Amino acid sequence: MTIEEITKNNNLDTMLFFSPENRFWLTDFRSSLGYLFVIKQKKYLFVDGRYITEAQKSINNKQVEVKG
């Protein structure tokens, strides 16, 4: 099931994921700390400075914007 299906089926406008397992499941990027914030069709991955460069390289085709 995709994040779009989850939000639509549950009538949600936003979702926040903070567990490493859920962030990895949705972005294919592993980190020990971070947050994935989903607003309608847009996704934002917030990570600290240790991960920002690698995250930008790893998930550039996942429609996720990486923020530090």
N, C-alpha and C positions, 0 to 999 in steps of 0.2 A: 504494500500500500504506500502511495506517495504522500508527501506532506500536503499537497493540494487536495487529495482525496480525504485526508483526515480533517482538514479545516472545513471543507465543504460538507462532509457527512455529519459533522458535529456543530455546524453553524457557528464557527469560530472566526473572528477577525484577526486575532493574534495568538501566537504561541511562543513560549520561552522554554528552551531546552538547556539544561545545565549539566546533565550527567555525561561523562566521557563516552559512554556506550551510545547514547542517543545522538550526540554530536557526530560521532563516527558513522553511525548508520545513515545519517542524513547528508553528510558531506564527504565521506571517505577520507577524512583527515583526523589523525589522532593527536590529542593534546591532553595534558593533565589538568589544564585550567582553561575555561572559556565558556561562552554563552552563544547559543544560536537563537536569534530573535526572528520570528516569521511574522510578516504583516501582509495579509492577502497573498499576492503573487511574488513578493520580494522577500529575500532572506539575507540576514546580516549575521556574520560570524565575528564575535568579539573575542580577541585573544590578546595575550600580553606580548611584549617585545620579543620574547624568546621564539615565538611561533609565527609572527606576522609574515615574514618573507617566505618561509616554507609553505604557509597556508595559501598565500597568494599564488604561488606556483602550482600547488597541488589541486586546488579546486577552481581553477579559472574557467572550467566548462560546466560548472554545477549551478550556474545562475545564483551564486552566493557572493555577496559583497563582503570583503574582509576588512575589519576595522581593528585598529590597535588601541 
